[in-house]
Amino acid sequence: MRLQCALRAVPTRQPRLRFHGARDPRTRRNPPDVAGGSGQGAPKMKPMTRSGAEGTALRNQRRVSRVVLATVLQIGVMAVVLLVYEYGRHLADGRPAHAFSNARWLWDAERALRLPDEASLQNWALGWDGWVRAANQYYVRVHFPATTVFMVWVWFRHRRAWPRVRAAVVLSAAAALALHFAFPLAPPRMLPGHGLVDLMRAYGPSAYAAEPGSGLANQFAAMPSLHVGWAVLVAWGVVRYGRGRWRYVLVAHPVITLLVVVLTANHYWLDGLVGSAIVAGVLWLTSAVPWLDDGLGLDDRLDDRLDDREGGPSGAVGAPR
């Protein structure tokens, strides 16, 4: 009995709890809140986050801003190129004696090469006024708008091809300007003794001033014809970068343009052929420049041909590359 009482009197030792990686909850204190209190019941601060919709809208806005700025920059570059070209043509004006001498030489050279007589084509077209009026409208209304629409299409739909197309326009304009200085040429409508009529002055509309030397346009810059040259560029670009069989219709554009410039007596046959050769040479040169690579290799061209034959989904108009 006494032994039992003694055992009860001895204090039992409680086991000590060990906490790994954390403080004893019995001694841990709550951090004070912002107001300096005990922190009990203080609301937790949530981090500031942007919703997914807001982030997407912000990225889209930045993307649109970049596209707009880049588009404005390219418009400015091309505007400067065209202004320099037109001003250079104006500076090349003022040598009518050389221009008429070169015109007579070129006329004889075409006859030696057995090219058709420009006067014969015009006399045939004069049998119906509708041909003449349509040709004048095509000459005045189609050339610049068609080239502009083509460049806009390449910029927005085939961005990787834009550097090469831009280089082709700039280099062909530079080559044409150099030829204007080196070989001034009066157009056939000014060449006396061959029965050619200035159809734009006779039927309208006219793209030139009434008298040579007045206005900004140089009427003694017939060689080469960039009407025909850039028509070749447009047809080449649409066939190369477009999709579907419809694109081959544009092959008719340079052919019609050549007939129109000769029919209206604004250019000789050789003007159009030289303009086409300049553009073809520029396209060949740009194909060898790595940083002008348009990303369209042989495999892509073979795929296009297969799509045209099979009528696959990639034949959709305006399908991006």
C-alpha positions in Angstrom: 0.0 0.0 0.0 2.8 2.4 0.9 4.6 1.5 -2.3 1.6 2.3 -4.4 1.3 5.7 -2.7 4.9 6.4 -3.3 4.6 5.6 -7.0 1.7 8.0 -7.4 3.6 10.7 -5.7 6.5 10.6 -8.3 5.7 13.1 -11.1 5.4 11.5 -14.5 7.5 13.0 -17.3 5.6 14.0 -20.4 7.1 13.1 -23.8 8.4 16.2 -25.6 7.0 16.8 -29.1 9.5 17.6 -31.9 8.5 19.8 -34.8 10.6 19.6 -37.9 10.5 22.5 -40.4 8.0 24.6 -38.4 7.8 26.4 -35.1 6.0 25.0 -32.1 2.3 26.1 -32.6 2.1 26.6 -28.9 4.8 29.3 -29.0 4.1 30.7 -32.5 2.7 34.2 -32.6 0.6 35.6 -35.3 2.3 38.5 -37.2 0.9 41.8 -36.5 -1.4 43.3 -39.0 -0.9 46.6 -40.8 -2.5 48.5 -37.9 -0.1 46.9 -35.4 -2.6 44.5 -33.8 -2.2 40.8 -33.1 -3.1 39.8 -36.7 -5.9 37.5 -35.7 -8.6 37.7 -38.3 -6.6 40.0 -40.6 -7.6 39.7 -44.3 -5.1 38.2 -46.7 -3.8 40.4 -49.5 -4.3 38.9 -53.0 -1.7 39.7 -55.7 -2.7 41.9 -58.6 -3.3 39.8 -61.7 -4.6 40.7 -65.2 -7.4 38.5 -66.6 -6.8 36.5 -69.7 -9.2 38.5 -71.8 -7.4 41.8 -70.9 -4.0 40.3 -71.7 -5.2 39.0 -75.1 -6.7 42.4 -75.9 -3.5 44.2 -74.9 -1.4 41.9 -77.1 -3.8 42.4 -80.0 -3.6 46.1 -79.6 0.2 46.0 -79.6 0.2 43.8 -82.7 -2.1 46.1 -84.6 0.0 49.1 -83.6 3.1 47.4 -85.0 1.4 46.5 -88.2 0.1 50.1 -88.7 3.5 51.6 -88.0 5.2 49.2 -90.4 2.6 49.8 -93.1 3.0 53.6 -92.8 6.8 53.2 -93.0 6.5 51.1 -96.2 4.1 53.5 -97.8 6.5 56.3 -97.1 9.4 54.4 -98.6 7.5 53.6 -101.8 6.2 57.1 -102.1 9.8 58.5 -101.9 10.9 56.0 -104.5 8.1 57.0 -106.9 8.7 60.7 -106.3 12.4 60.4 -107.0 11.7 58.4 -110.1 9.2 61.0 -111.5 11.5 63.9 -110.6 14.4 62.1 -112.3 12.3 61.7 -115.4 11.6 65.4 -115.3 15.3 66.2 -115.0 16.0 64.0 -118.1 13.6 66.1 -120.2 14.8 68.9 -122.4 16.7 67.1 -125.2 14.1 66.9 -128.0 16.7 66.7 -130.8 18.3 63.6 -129.4 14.8 62.2 -128.6 13.6 62.5 -132.2 16.9 61.2 -133.6 16.7 58.1 -131.4 13.1 57.6 -132.4 14.0 57.5 -136.1 16.8 55.1 -135.4 14.6 52.8 -133.3 11.8 52.8 -136.0 14.3 51.6 -138.6 15.7 49.0 -136.2 12.3 47.6 -135.6 11.7 47.2 -139.3 15.1 45.5 -139.6 14.0 43.1 -136.9 10.8 42.4 -138.8 8.6 43.7 -135.9 5.0 44.6 -136.9 4.4 48.2 -137.9 2.9 50.2 -135.1 0.9 52.3 -137.6 -0.7 49.1 -139.0 -2.0 48.1 -135.6 -3.4 51.5 -135.0 -5.1 51.7 -138.4 -6.8 48.4 -137.7 -8.1 49.6 -134.3 -9.4 52.9 -135.7 -12.0 50.8 -137.6 -14.1 50.9 -134.3 -13.9 53.7 -131.8 -14.7 51.4 -129.0 -11.2 49.8 -129.2 -9.6 53.2 -129.1 -11.5 54.5 -126.1 -11.0 51.2 -124.2 -7.3 51.3 -124.9 -7.0 54.9 -123.6 -8.9 54.1 -120.5 -6.7 51.0 -119.9 -3.5 53.1 -120.3 -4.7 55.8 -117.9 -6.7 53.9 -115.3 -5.2 50.5 -115.0 -1.4 50.8 -114.7 -0.8 52.6 -111.4 -3.9 51.2 -109.6 -3.1 47.6 -110.6 0.5 47.9 -109.4 -0.6 49.5 -106.1 -3.2 46.8 -105.4 -0.6 44.2 -106.2 1.9 45.6 -103.7 -0.8 46.0 -101.0 -1.8 42.4 -101.6 1.8 41.2 -101.2 2.4 43.3 -98.1 -0.7 42.0 -96.2 -1.0 38.5 -97.6 2.5 37.4 -98.4 4.7 39.4 -96.1 7.8 37.3 -96.6 7.8 38.1 -100.3 7.6 41.8 -99.8 11.3 42.6 -99.6 11.9 40.9 -103.0 8.9 42.6 -104.6 10.0 46.0 -103.2 13.5 45.5 -104.4 12.2 44.6 -107.9 10.2 47.8 -108.0 13.1 50.0 -106.8 15.7 48.4 -109.0 13.6 48.4 -112.1 12.7 52.1 -111.6 16.4 52.9 -111.1 17.4 51.1 -114.3 14.6 52.8 -116.3 15.6 56.2 -115.0 19.2 55.6 -116.1 18.0 54.6 -119.5 15.9 57.8 -119.7 19.0 59.8 -119.3 21.1 57.7 -121.6 18.6 57.3 -124.4 15.9 60.0 -124.6 13.2 58.8 -127.0 10.2 60.5 -128.6 7.1 58.3 -128.6 5.5 57.1 -131.9 2.7 59.6 -131.6 5.2 62.5 -132.0 7.1 60.9 -134.9 6.2 62.5 -138.2 5.8 60.8 -141.5 4.4 57.5 -140.4 0.6 58.2 -140.1 0.4 57.7 -136.3 -2.3 59.5 -134.4 -2.2 60.7 -130.8 -5.3 58.8 -129.7 -5.4 60.2 -126.2 -5.6 63.8 -127.5 -8.1 62.8 -130.2 -10.4 60.7 -128.1 -9.4 61.2 -124.4 -8.6 60.8 -121.7 -5.0 62.0 -121.9 -2.2 61.3 -119.4 0.1 64.1 -120.7 0.1 67.8 -121.0 -0.8 69.3 -124.4 2.8 70.4 -125.2 6.0 68.4 -124.6 8.1 70.0 -121.9 5.1 71.4 -120.0 3.9 69.6 -116.9 5.7 67.1 -114.7 5.7 64.2 -117.1 8.6 63.7 -119.4 7.2 62.8 -122.8 10.6 62.0 -124.2 11.1 59.0 -121.9 9.4 56.3 -124.0 12.3 53.9 -123.5 11.7 51.7 -121.6 8.0 51.1 -120.9 7.4 50.4 -117.2 3.8 50.1 -118.0 4.7 46.8 -119.6 7.6 46.0 -117.2 5.5 46.4 -114.0 2.6 44.5 -115.7 5.0 41.6 -116.1 6.0 42.0 -112.4 2.3 41.9 -111.3 1.6 38.8 -113.4 4.7 37.1 -112.2 3.9 37.9 -108.5 0.3 36.7 -108.7 1.2 33.5 -110.4 4.0 32.8 -107.9 2.4 33.8 -104.7 -1.3 33.3 -105.5 -3.3 30.2 -105.1 -5.8 28.6 -107.5 -6.1 28.4 -111.2 -7.6 32.0 -111.4 -4.1 33.4 -111.0 -3.1 32.4 -114.5 -5.6 34.9 -115.9 -3.2 37.7 -114.9 -0.8 36.5 -117.6 -3.0 38.4 -120.0 -2.2 41.7 -118.2 1.2 42.3 -119.7 0.1 41.2 -123.1 -2.9 43.6 -123.1 -0.7 46.3 -121.7 1.8 45.9 -124.5 -0.9 46.0 -127.2 -2.4 49.1 -125.5 0.8 51.1 -125.3 1.6 50.4 -128.9 -2.0 51.0 -130.1 -2.2 54.4 -128.4 1.2 55.3 -130.0 2.8 56.0 -126.6 5.5 53.3 -127.0 7.2 51.2 -129.6 7.4 47.4 -129.4 11.0 47.6 -128.2 10.0 49.9 -125.4 7.8 47.1 -124.0 10.3 44.4 -124.6 13.1 46.3 -122.9 10.9 47.1 -119.9 10.0 43.4 -119.6 13.7 42.4 -119.9 14.6 44.9 -117.1 12.0 43.4 -114.7 13.0 39.8 -115.7 16.7 40.7 -115.0 15.9 42.3 -111.7 13.9 39.2 -110.6 16.7 37.0 -111.5 19.2 39.1 -109.6 17.0 39.2 -106.5 16.6 35.4 -106.5 20.4 35.2 -105.7 20.3 37.5 -102.7 19.7 35.5 -99.4 18.0 38.2 -97.5 15.5 38.7 -100.3 14.4 35.1 -100.2 10.7 34.9 -100.5 10.5 31.5 -98.9 8.9 29.8 -101.9 11.1 26.9 -102.9 10.7 24.2 -105.5 8.6 22.0 -103.2 6.1 24.8 -102.7 5.7 25.3 -106.4 5.2 21.5 -106.9 2.5 21.6 -104.2 0.8 24.4 -105.9 0.7 22.5 -109.2 -0.8 19.4 -107.4 -3.4 21.6 -105.7 -4.4 23.1 -109.0 -4.8 19.6 -110.5 -6.6 18.1 -107.5 -8.6 21.2 -106.4 -7.3 20.8 -102.9 -8.1 23.1 -100.0 -4.9 25.1 -100.5 -6.4 26.4 -103.7 -8.5 28.9 -101.8 -8.1 32.5 -102.9 -5.8 34.5 -100.7 -4.6 31.5 -98.6 -1.6 32.8 -96.7 1.9 31.4 -97.2 
